[in-house]
Amino acid sequence: MNYKVLARKWRPKNFNTLIGQEHILIPLKNSLKQNKLHHTYLFSGSHGIGKTSIARIFAKALNCKIGITDNPCCICTNCLAIDEGCFMDLIEIDAASNTKVEDMRDLIENLQYSPTSGNFKIYLIDEAHMLSRYSFNALLKTLEEPPKHIKFILATTESKKIPITILSRCLQFHLKKITMQEIVKQLKVILETENIPYDNEVCILIAQASHGSLRDALSITDKIIAFGEKKISYDLVNHILGNISDEIAISIIENIINNNIKNIFTILDNINLHDDDLENILIKMLSVIHTIAIIQIMPNYRSNISTHNNEKLHSLAKIITPINLQLYYRILLFGREKLLYSPNNRIGIEMTLIKIITTCISNNINKN
């Protein structure tokens, strides 16, 4: 049997299985219950957060055999056909490859035909902002007064590129990025259901790397599974993602406090990363310094990292003054920005860390 990627296998089948986006689901479900339906919907937001998934579930809700409903049955022929991507009355169009005005005219000419087996014929235009200006102009009149059996759903990652004349004819919904907590919770459900052993902290690492995109989180998980290890370990995920561990960042900061550049260089020598991934050292240090700053404001704060490292961060929060911490942060930010101009990332990082120490020494900040 062919392996089905997690993003497809775990694609939500109804509104109840969607992760996040409650601010959109409530009005959509109410409009279905009350049969107060708009003719054109626009779903916008970053990639991998559920735009096309919501569109397909909405198509099910409109065309389910039990009638228009906010809870499609997911077992009738129409629902199953939508899940399989072969429902005749759901036409999915990739705007990136159908940008010509001729493509839009062909679409408009076919609007006169009634649905084959559903209540509505639905046109789902993905990445709608990629349509040409002429295509938008051709679509304009149709969006204003479409046939009663037609529904349009536009999905886009860049709604600002869609003409205002089109936007004004759409019922607009902006999807939010999925929170890290929601992604972590879903990853745990998936890994446990798939009988894949994992360390407790790996879901947090994957969620952080996905930047609010559940699809990206599942793609990363697929990549990790492909390594064929018996267990998804903390070290394996860090290696695959090119991450720097909290321990390394904390150790570098401790050596900065002690003005020990020799130890810092030894730490850098022992990091097994490609030069392109070395920027993650600065990124991790910025993240750790941010956590220390939060602890200084809220002493009871507990970050997502291990208990042992939390204790170290609380100790550092007492040693480093808030002003000094801001100095570290500014120099690291500047160093990361200027990495592009260094001969290589290693040199850029070394010079950034040296600058922190020399600046602190010149200001008589760190202990001698």
C-alpha positions as CSV (number, residue, x, y, z in Angstrom):
1,M,0.0,0.0,0.0
2,N,1.3,3.5,-0.9
3,Y,2.1,5.7,2.1
4,K,-0.2,8.7,2.4
5,V,1.4,11.8,3.8
6,L,0.1,13.0,7.1
7,A,-1.2,16.2,5.8
8,R,-3.6,14.3,3.4
9,K,-4.3,11.5,5.8
10,W,-5.3,13.9,8.6
11,R,-7.0,16.5,6.5
12,P,-10.2,17.6,8.4
13,K,-13.4,16.0,7.1
14,N,-15.9,18.4,8.8
15,F,-15.9,21.6,10.8
16,N,-15.6,19.8,14.1
17,T,-12.2,18.4,13.2
18,L,-10.7,21.7,12.1
19,I,-7.8,23.0,14.2
20,G,-8.3,26.6,15.2
21,Q,-10.2,29.2,13.2
22,E,-13.2,29.3,15.5
23,H,-13.8,33.0,14.5
24,I,-14.6,31.8,11.0
25,L,-16.4,28.5,11.8
26,I,-19.1,30.2,13.9
27,P,-20.4,32.6,11.2
28,L,-20.0,29.9,8.4
29,K,-22.0,27.3,10.4
30,N,-24.7,29.8,11.4
31,S,-25.1,30.9,7.7
32,L,-25.6,27.2,6.8
33,K,-28.1,26.6,9.6
34,Q,-30.1,29.7,8.6
35,N,-29.6,29.1,4.9
36,K,-28.3,32.7,4.5
37,L,-25.6,32.1,1.9
38,H,-23.4,34.5,0.1
39,H,-22.5,33.9,-3.5
40,T,-18.8,34.6,-3.2
41,Y,-16.4,33.8,-0.3
42,L,-12.8,34.9,0.2
43,F,-10.5,32.9,2.5
44,S,-7.2,34.6,3.1
45,G,-4.2,33.9,5.3
46,S,-0.7,32.3,5.3
47,H,-0.1,28.8,3.8
48,G,-1.0,25.6,5.6
49,I,-3.6,26.9,8.0
50,G,-6.8,25.5,6.5
51,K,-8.1,27.7,3.6
52,T,-8.7,25.0,1.1
53,S,-9.7,22.5,3.8
54,I,-12.5,24.9,5.0
55,A,-13.5,25.5,1.4
56,R,-13.9,21.8,0.7
57,I,-15.8,21.2,4.0
58,F,-18.1,24.1,3.0
59,A,-18.6,22.5,-0.4
60,K,-19.6,19.3,1.4
61,A,-22.0,21.3,3.6
62,L,-23.7,22.8,0.5
63,N,-23.9,19.5,-1.4
64,C,-24.3,16.8,1.1
65,K,-27.1,14.3,0.3
66,I,-28.9,15.1,3.5
67,G,-29.3,18.7,2.3
68,I,-27.6,22.0,3.3
69,T,-26.2,21.5,6.7
70,D,-23.4,22.7,9.1
71,N,-22.5,19.1,9.8
72,P,-22.1,17.1,6.5
73,C,-22.5,13.3,6.9
74,C,-19.1,12.5,5.2
75,I,-20.4,9.1,4.1
76,C,-22.7,10.0,1.2
77,T,-21.5,9.8,-2.4
78,N,-21.2,13.5,-2.7
79,C,-19.1,13.9,0.5
80,L,-16.9,11.0,-0.4
81,A,-16.3,12.3,-3.9
82,I,-15.3,15.7,-2.5
83,D,-12.8,14.0,-0.2
84,E,-11.4,12.1,-3.1
85,G,-11.2,15.2,-5.3
86,C,-13.5,13.8,-8.0
87,F,-16.8,15.6,-7.3
88,M,-18.1,16.9,-10.6
89,D,-19.7,20.0,-9.1
90,L,-16.6,21.2,-7.2
91,I,-14.2,22.7,-9.8
92,E,-10.8,23.6,-8.3
93,I,-8.7,26.0,-10.3
94,D,-5.1,26.9,-9.7
95,A,-4.9,30.6,-10.5
96,A,-1.1,30.5,-10.8
97,S,-1.4,28.3,-13.9
98,N,-4.7,29.7,-15.3
99,T,-4.0,33.4,-15.4
100,K,-5.0,34.1,-19.0
101,V,-8.3,35.9,-19.7
102,E,-9.2,33.1,-22.1
103,D,-9.2,30.7,-19.1
104,M,-11.6,32.9,-17.2
105,R,-13.9,33.3,-20.2
106,D,-14.1,29.5,-20.6
107,L,-15.0,29.3,-16.9
108,I,-17.7,32.0,-17.3
109,E,-19.2,30.2,-20.3
110,N,-19.6,27.0,-18.3
111,L,-21.5,28.8,-15.5
112,Q,-24.8,28.3,-17.4
113,Y,-24.8,24.6,-16.8
114,S,-26.6,23.2,-13.8
115,P,-25.0,21.1,-11.1
116,T,-24.6,17.4,-12.0
117,S,-25.4,15.8,-8.6
118,G,-25.2,18.5,-6.0
119,N,-27.2,21.6,-4.9
120,F,-24.6,24.0,-6.2
121,K,-21.7,24.1,-8.6
122,I,-18.8,25.5,-6.7
123,Y,-15.7,27.1,-8.2
124,L,-12.7,27.1,-5.8
125,I,-10.0,29.4,-7.1
126,D,-6.8,28.8,-5.2
127,E,-4.1,31.5,-5.0
128,A,-6.6,33.9,-6.5
129,H,-4.2,36.9,-6.3
130,M,-2.3,35.3,-9.2
131,L,-5.1,36.0,-11.7
132,S,-4.2,38.7,-14.2
133,R,-5.9,42.1,-14.2
134,Y,-7.8,41.1,-17.4
135,S,-9.0,37.9,-15.7
136,F,-10.3,39.8,-12.7
137,N,-12.1,42.2,-15.0
138,A,-13.7,39.3,-16.9
139,L,-14.8,37.9,-13.5
140,L,-16.1,41.1,-12.1
141,K,-19.7,41.1,-13.5
142,T,-20.1,37.4,-12.8
143,L,-19.2,37.9,-9.1
144,E,-21.8,40.7,-8.8
145,E,-24.7,38.6,-10.2
146,P,-23.8,34.9,-10.5
147,P,-26.4,32.3,-11.4
148,K,-28.3,31.0,-8.3
149,H,-26.7,27.5,-8.6
150,I,-23.1,28.9,-8.5
151,K,-20.9,29.6,-5.5
152,F,-17.4,31.1,-5.8
153,I,-14.7,30.5,-3.1
154,L,-11.5,32.4,-3.5
155,A,-8.4,31.4,-1.5
156,T,-5.3,33.5,-1.3
157,T,-2.2,34.2,0.8
158,E,-2.0,37.8,-0.4
159,S,-5.4,39.4,-0.3
160,K,-3.9,42.9,-0.8
161,K,-3.1,41.9,-4.4
162,I,-6.7,41.3,-5.2
163,P,-8.5,44.4,-6.7
164,I,-10.8,46.3,-4.4
165,T,-13.6,45.8,-6.9
166,I,-13.4,42.1,-6.4
167,L,-13.0,42.3,-2.6
168,S,-16.1,44.4,-2.3
169,R,-18.1,41.6,-3.9
170,C,-16.8,38.9,-1.5
171,L,-17.7,37.8,2.0
172,Q,-14.1,37.9,3.5
173,F,-12.7,35.7,6.2
174,H,-9.1,36.1,7.3
175,L,-7.6,32.9,8.8
176,K,-5.1,33.2,11.7
177,K,-1.9,31.3,12.1
178,I,-2.5,28.2,14.3
179,T,-1.1,28.6,17.8
180,M,1.9,26.6,18.9
181,Q,-0.3,25.0,21.7
182,E,-2.8,23.8,19.1
183,I,-0.1,22.4,16.8
184,V,1.6,20.6,19.7
185,K,-1.7,19.1,20.8
186,Q,-2.6,17.8,17.3
187,L,0.9,16.4,16.8
188,K,0.6,14.4,20.0
189,V,-2.8,13.0,18.9
190,I,-1.4,12.1,15.4
191,L,1.8,10.4,16.7
192,E,0.0,8.4,19.4
193,T,-2.7,7.3,16.9
194,E,0.0,6.3,14.4
195,N,1.8,4.4,17.2
196,I,5.0,6.4,16.7
197,P,7.1,6.8,20.0
198,Y,8.4,10.3,20.6
199,D,10.2,12.3,23.3
200,N,8.0,14.8,25.1
201,E,9.7,17.9,23.8
202,V,9.8,17.0,20.1
203,C,6.3,18.3,19.4
204,I,7.3,21.7,20.7
205,L,10.4,21.8,18.4
206,I,8.3,20.9,15.4
207,A,5.6,23.4,16.2
208,Q,8.2,26.2,16.6
209,A,9.7,25.3,13.2
210,S,6.3,25.3,11.5
211,H,5.6,29.0,12.3
212,G,1.9,28.6,12.7
213,S,1.4,26.3,9.7
214,L,-0.1,22.8,10.6
215,R,0.7,21.6,7.1
216,D,4.4,22.5,7.5
217,A,4.4,20.8,10.9
218,L,3.0,17.6,9.4
219,S,5.5,17.8,6.5
220,I,8.4,18.1,9.0
221,T,7.0,15.1,10.9
222,D,6.9,13.1,7.6
223,K,10.5,14.0,7.0
224,I,11.5,12.9,10.5
225,I,9.6,9.6,10.1
226,A,11.4,9.0,6.8
227,F,14.7,8.7,8.7
228,G,13.4,5.3,9.9
229,E,14.3,5.6,13.5
230,K,12.3,3.6,16.1
231,K,11.6,6.7,18.1
232,I,11.4,10.4,17.3
233,S,14.0,11.7,19.7
234,Y,14.8,15.3,20.8
235,D,18.4,15.0,19.3
236,L,17.1,13.6,16.0
237,V,14.6,16.5,15.5
238,N,17.3,19.1,16.4
239,H,19.6,17.5,13.9
240,I,17.1,17.4,11.1
241,L,15.9,21.0,11.7
242,G,19.4,22.3,12.1
243,N,18.5,23.5,15.5
244,I,20.8,24.6,18.3
245,S,19.9,23.2,21.7
246,D,19.0,25.4,24.6
247,E,22.0,24.1,26.5
248,I,24.4,25.4,23.9
249,A,22.9,28.9,23.8
250,I,22.8,29.0,27.6
251,S,26.5,27.9,27.8
252,I,27.6,30.6,25.3
253,I,25.7,33.2,27.4
254,E,27.4,32.0,30.6
255,N,30.8,32.3,28.9
256,I,30.0,35.8,27.7
257,I,29.3,36.8,31.3
258,N,32.7,35.3,32.2
259,N,34.5,37.0,29.2
260,N,35.7,33.5,28.2
261,I,35.9,33.7,24.4
262,K,38.2,30.6,24.3
263,N,35.4,28.4,25.7
264,I,32.9,30.0,23.2
265,F,35.2,29.1,20.3
266,T,35.5,25.5,21.6
267,I,31.6,25.3,21.8
268,L,31.4,26.5,18.2
269,D,34.0,24.0,17.1
270,N,31.9,21.2,18.6
271,I,28.7,22.2,16.8
272,N,28.1,19.9,13.9
273,L,26.2,22.2,11.6
274,H,26.6,23.3,7.9
275,D,27.7,26.9,7.6
276,D,24.2,27.9,6.3
277,D,22.6,26.6,9.6
278,L,25.0,28.4,11.9
279,E,22.7,31.4,11.9
280,N,20.5,29.3,14.2
281,I,23.0,29.9,17.0
282,L,22.1,33.6,17.0
283,I,18.4,32.8,16.6
284,K,18.5,30.5,19.6
285,M,20.5,33.0,21.7
286,L,18.0,35.7,20.9
287,S,15.1,33.4,21.9
288,V,16.9,32.5,25.2
289,I,17.7,36.1,26.0
290,H,14.0,37.0,25.4
291,T,13.0,34.3,27.8
292,I,15.4,35.6,30.4
293,A,14.0,39.1,30.0
294,I,10.5,37.8,30.5
295,I,11.6,36.0,33.7
296,Q,13.1,39.2,35.0
297,I,9.6,40.8,34.7
298,M,7.6,37.7,35.8
299,P,9.8,35.6,38.1
300,N,7.2,32.7,38.1
301,Y,7.3,32.4,34.3
302,R,8.1,28.9,33.0
303,S,9.1,28.5,29.4
304,N,8.6,25.5,27.1
305,I,12.1,24.2,27.6
306,S,13.2,21.6,30.1
307,T,13.0,22.0,33.9
308,H,16.8,21.9,34.3
309,N,17.3,24.7,31.7
310,N,14.5,26.7,33.3
311,E,16.5,26.7,36.5
312,K,19.5,28.0,34.6
313,L,17.5,30.7,33.0
314,H,16.2,31.9,36.3
315,S,19.8,32.0,37.7
316,L,20.9,34.0,34.6
317,A,18.0,36.4,35.1
318,K,19.4,37.3,38.6
319,I,23.0,37.7,37.3
320,I,22.4,39.8,34.1
321,T,20.9,43.2,34.6
322,P,18.0,44.2,32.2
323,I,20.1,46.9,30.6
324,N,23.0,44.4,29.9
325,L,20.4,42.0,28.5
326,Q,19.1,44.6,26.1
327,L,22.7,45.2,25.0
328,Y,23.3,41.5,24.2
329,Y,20.0,41.5,22.3
330,R,20.8,44.5,20.2
331,I,24.3,43.3,19.3
332,L,22.9,39.8,18.3
333,L,20.2,41.4,16.2
334,F,22.7,43.6,14.4
335,G,25.1,40.6,14.0
336,R,22.4,38.5,12.4
337,E,21.4,41.3,10.1
338,K,25.0,41.7,8.9
339,L,25.8,37.9,8.4
340,L,25.0,38.4,4.8
341,Y,28.1,40.6,4.4
342,S,30.5,38.3,6.3
343,P,32.9,36.0,4.4
344,N,30.9,33.1,5.9
345,N,28.5,32.6,8.8
346,R,31.1,31.3,11.2
347,I,33.2,34.4,10.9
348,G,30.2,36.6,11.3
349,I,29.0,34.8,14.5
350,E,32.5,34.8,16.0
351,M,32.8,38.6,15.4
352,T,29.3,39.2,16.9
353,L,30.1,37.3,20.1
354,I,33.6,39.0,20.3
355,K,31.8,42.4,20.0
356,I,29.5,41.5,22.9
357,I,32.4,40.7,25.2
358,T,34.6,43.6,24.1
359,T,31.7,46.1,24.4
360,C,30.9,44.7,27.9
361,I,34.6,45.0,28.9
362,S,34.9,48.5,27.6
363,N,31.8,49.5,29.6
364,N,33.0,47.6,32.6
365,I,29.8,45.5,32.6
366,N,31.0,41.9,32.9
367,K,33.1,40.8,35.8
368,N,36.8,40.8,35.4
